Amino acid sequence: MLTLVAIMAAAVMLVAAGSAAEAAKQPAAGTPASQAGYLVKVNCGGPAADGLLADQAYTAGSWGHVGGTPSTADTVAGEANYPTGMKSCRSSVGTFEYRFDVPRGVYNVKLHFAEPSFNQPGDRRFNVSINGVPKLINYDVYTDAGDRDKAVRKVFNGSAVVGGQLVVRLGAISGTTGGALV
């Protein structure tokens, strides 16, 4: 089993595979995912911090974002593991994604969210899919967390990869003020 952790919109992303011992081995930025025990922890939109890798543009054979704009946010409550990582995010009023070139297998994806800008429900809604399978539909971080700058973690276990790439896609909902965020 692989696990991917990403911190998004004031966010972190984690993708991992293999046993717990193998998953503890974190590859350096740019390292291809050719071995079991794949674990990538990304500070989406930000620099390396809190044991997370710095965000990077996607290059074939590695991992990274395609699209979106990085930004910084306020301090996020309830996220003791990634206090600095949760101050950065990547967002878009359209669609953006993170691609991970990984071996065939089953992966777990953890996404950490917080609403950094809006003070009421409904201003930012977006969809999240993993390898084309909808995981969050019309998602509102503010409503889920109950407030602005409050952390929420979503875990998606069992994402199958057969074609060598795990894709986490985020897309804004038309008609909302804010875009997709991670």
C-alpha positions in Angstrom: 0.0 0.0 0.0 1.4 3.4 -0.9 0.6 6.7 0.8 0.7 10.2 -0.6 0.4 13.2 1.7 -0.2 16.6 0.4 -0.9 19.8 2.3 -3.1 22.0 0.2 -4.6 25.4 0.5 -2.7 25.9 3.5 -2.1 22.4 2.6 0.1 19.3 2.7 0.0 16.2 0.5 1.3 12.7 1.3 1.6 9.8 -1.0 2.9 6.5 0.3 3.4 2.8 -0.6 4.7 -0.4 0.9 5.3 -1.4 4.6 5.4 1.2 7.4 9.2 0.8 7.5 9.6 1.3 3.8 7.2 4.2 3.8 9.4 6.0 6.4 12.0 6.4 3.6 11.3 9.7 2.0 12.9 10.3 -1.4 14.7 13.6 -2.2 13.1 16.0 -4.6 13.3 14.7 -8.1 13.8 11.1 -7.1 11.9 8.7 -9.4 9.4 6.4 -7.7 11.0 3.2 -8.8 11.2 1.4 -5.5 8.7 0.0 -3.0 8.2 2.1 0.1 7.4 5.3 -1.9 6.5 8.2 0.4 6.3 11.8 -0.7 5.3 14.6 1.6 4.7 17.9 -0.2 4.4 21.4 1.1 2.0 22.5 -1.7 2.8 26.0 -2.8 5.7 26.4 -0.3 9.4 25.6 0.6 10.7 22.6 2.4 9.4 22.7 6.0 8.3 20.4 8.8 9.7 17.3 7.1 7.9 18.2 3.9 9.5 18.6 0.5 9.4 21.9 -1.3 6.7 22.2 -4.0 8.0 21.7 -7.5 6.8 21.7 -11.1 6.2 18.3 -12.6 8.9 16.7 -14.6 8.6 13.2 -16.2 9.9 10.4 -14.0 9.3 12.4 -10.8 6.4 14.3 -9.2 5.1 17.9 -9.0 2.3 20.3 -9.8 0.9 21.2 -13.2 -0.8 24.7 -13.0 -2.0 26.6 -10.0 -0.5 29.5 -8.2 1.4 29.4 -4.9 0.6 31.7 -2.0 1.0 32.0 1.8 -1.7 32.0 4.4 -2.3 32.6 8.1 -1.4 30.3 10.9 -3.7 27.3 11.0 -5.2 25.9 14.2 -5.2 22.1 14.8 -2.3 21.1 12.7 0.6 20.5 15.1 2.5 18.2 12.7 2.9 20.8 9.9 2.7 24.3 11.5 4.9 26.0 8.8 3.7 23.8 5.9 0.1 24.8 6.6 1.0 28.4 5.9 1.4 27.8 2.2 -0.9 26.6 -0.5 -1.4 26.2 -4.3 -4.7 27.3 -5.8 -6.5 28.1 -9.1 -9.8 29.5 -10.3 -9.7 26.7 -12.9 -8.1 23.2 -12.6 -4.6 22.1 -11.5 -3.1 18.9 -10.5 -0.2 17.0 -8.9 1.3 14.1 -10.8 3.4 11.4 -9.2 5.2 8.9 -11.5 4.9 5.8 -9.5 5.1 2.0 -10.0 1.9 0.0 -10.5 0.3 -0.5 -7.1 -2.2 0.7 -4.5 -1.6 4.1 -2.9 -3.0 6.0 0.0 -3.4 9.8 -0.4 -3.7 12.2 2.5 -4.7 15.8 1.8 -4.5 18.5 4.5 -6.7 21.5 3.9 -7.6 24.8 5.6 -9.5 27.8 4.3 -7.1 30.7 4.3 -9.2 33.6 2.9 -12.9 33.4 3.3 -15.0 33.9 6.5 -18.2 32.1 5.5 -19.4 28.9 3.9 -19.9 28.6 0.2 -17.3 31.1 -1.0 -14.8 28.4 -2.1 -16.1 25.1 -3.4 -14.1 22.6 -5.5 -13.8 19.0 -6.6 -10.9 16.6 -6.0 -10.3 13.4 -8.0 -7.6 10.8 -7.9 -6.8 9.1 -11.2 -10.1 10.3 -12.5 -12.2 8.9 -9.6 -14.1 11.6 -7.8 -13.1 11.8 -4.1 -14.6 15.2 -3.0 -17.5 16.8 -4.8 -18.5 20.4 -4.3 -16.1 20.4 -1.3 -16.2 23.5 1.0 -13.2 23.5 3.4 -14.8 26.2 5.6 -18.0 24.2 6.1 -16.1 21.0 6.9 -13.7 22.7 9.3 -16.3 25.0 10.9 -14.1 28.1 10.5 -11.3 29.8 8.7 -7.7 28.8 9.3 -8.7 25.5 10.9 -7.1 22.2 9.6 -9.0 19.3 8.0 -7.4 16.1 6.9 -8.9 13.8 4.2 -7.6 10.3 3.7 -8.2 8.3 0.5 -7.0 4.7 0.8 -6.7 2.2 -2.0 -6.1 4.4 -5.1 -5.0 2.0 -7.8 -2.2 2.9 -10.3 -1.9 0.7 -13.3 -0.5 3.2 -15.9 2.5 4.5 -13.9 1.1 7.8 -12.7 -1.0 8.9 -9.8 -2.8 12.2 -10.5 -4.5 14.3 -7.9 -6.7 16.9 -9.7 -8.4 19.9 -8.1 -11.0 21.9 -10.0 -12.9 25.0 -8.9 -16.7 25.0 -9.0 -18.1 27.7 -11.4 -19.9 30.5 -9.7 -17.9 30.5 -6.5 -15.6 33.3 -5.3 -12.6 31.2 -4.5 -10.9 28.6 -6.6 -9.6 25.1 -5.9 -7.0 25.0 -3.2 -4.5 22.5 -1.6 
